């Protein structure tokens, strides 16, 4: 993924509202912004976050708005039908 699109995806974030590293997010080339879907899953494979279009920033909350528990989450980034998978650790 990095080699093809010059993107760095973090492997840890800390959504504790201290203003530092509070979001799981990555910058993408402007020409691809509208072509990306992001899904984040918990360790049981249940979706916990989804985004498409311009914003791809996860604040560490579930669909219900509750803070997600600390741990490892798995993401799938879909760029024009090509999927890139990885994990990110949420630490508060």
C-alpha positions as CSV (number, residue, x, y, z in Angstrom):
1,X,0.0,0.0,0.0
2,X,2.7,2.5,1.0
3,X,4.8,1.7,-2.1
4,X,1.8,2.2,-4.5
5,X,0.3,5.3,-3.0
6,X,3.0,6.8,-0.8
7,X,0.8,6.5,2.3
8,X,1.8,5.8,5.9
9,X,-0.9,4.0,8.0
10,X,-0.2,4.1,11.7
11,X,-0.2,1.0,13.8
12,X,-1.1,2.6,17.2
13,X,-3.3,5.5,18.2
14,X,-4.4,6.8,21.6
15,X,-7.9,8.4,21.6
16,X,-7.6,9.9,25.0
17,X,-8.5,13.5,24.1
18,X,-5.0,14.9,24.8
19,X,-4.7,16.3,21.3
20,X,-1.9,13.9,20.4
21,X,-2.5,10.9,18.1
22,X,-6.2,10.8,19.0
23,X,-7.4,9.4,15.7
24,X,-6.6,6.5,13.5
25,X,-6.1,8.3,10.2
26,X,-3.9,8.5,7.2
27,X,-3.3,11.0,4.4
28,X,-3.9,9.9,0.9
29,X,-3.2,11.5,-2.5
30,X,-5.9,14.0,-3.3
31,X,-6.8,12.2,-6.6
32,X,-7.8,9.1,-4.6
33,X,-9.7,10.6,-1.7
34,X,-13.1,9.8,-3.2
35,X,-12.0,6.2,-4.2
36,X,-11.3,4.9,-0.7
37,X,-13.4,2.9,1.7
38,X,-12.2,2.0,5.2
39,X,-13.6,-0.6,7.5
40,X,-12.3,-1.4,11.0
41,X,-13.2,-4.7,12.8
42,X,-12.8,-6.0,16.3
43,X,-11.0,-9.2,17.1
44,X,-14.2,-11.2,16.5
45,X,-14.6,-9.8,13.0
46,X,-17.5,-7.5,13.8
47,X,-17.4,-4.1,12.0
48,X,-16.8,-1.3,14.4
49,X,-16.1,1.6,12.0
50,X,-16.7,2.4,8.4
51,X,-16.0,5.4,6.2
52,X,-16.0,6.3,2.5
53,X,-15.5,9.5,0.6
54,X,-13.4,12.3,2.0
55,X,-13.1,11.5,5.8
56,X,-11.2,8.4,6.9
57,X,-10.6,9.3,10.5
58,X,-11.6,6.9,13.3
59,X,-11.9,8.5,16.8
60,X,-11.9,5.1,18.7
61,X,-15.6,5.0,19.1
62,X,-18.1,2.2,18.2
63,X,-21.1,2.7,15.9
64,X,-23.1,3.3,19.1
65,X,-20.8,6.2,20.0
66,X,-19.2,4.3,23.0
67,X,-15.4,4.3,23.5
68,X,-14.0,1.1,22.0
69,X,-12.0,-1.0,24.4
70,X,-8.2,-1.1,24.3
71,X,-6.8,-3.7,22.0
72,X,-5.9,-4.6,18.4
73,X,-8.3,-3.8,15.6
74,X,-8.1,-4.9,12.0
75,X,-8.7,-2.7,9.0
76,X,-9.4,-3.1,5.4
77,X,-8.7,-0.2,3.1
78,X,-10.3,-0.5,-0.3
79,X,-8.8,1.6,-3.1
80,X,-10.7,1.2,-6.3
81,X,-11.4,-2.5,-5.6
82,X,-7.9,-3.3,-4.4
83,X,-7.9,-4.2,-0.7
84,X,-5.1,-3.6,1.8
85,X,-5.3,-5.2,5.3
86,X,-3.5,-4.5,8.5
87,X,-4.0,-4.0,12.2
88,X,-3.9,-1.0,14.6
89,X,-3.6,-1.0,18.3
90,X,-6.0,1.3,20.3
91,X,-4.4,2.4,23.6
92,X,-6.0,4.9,26.0
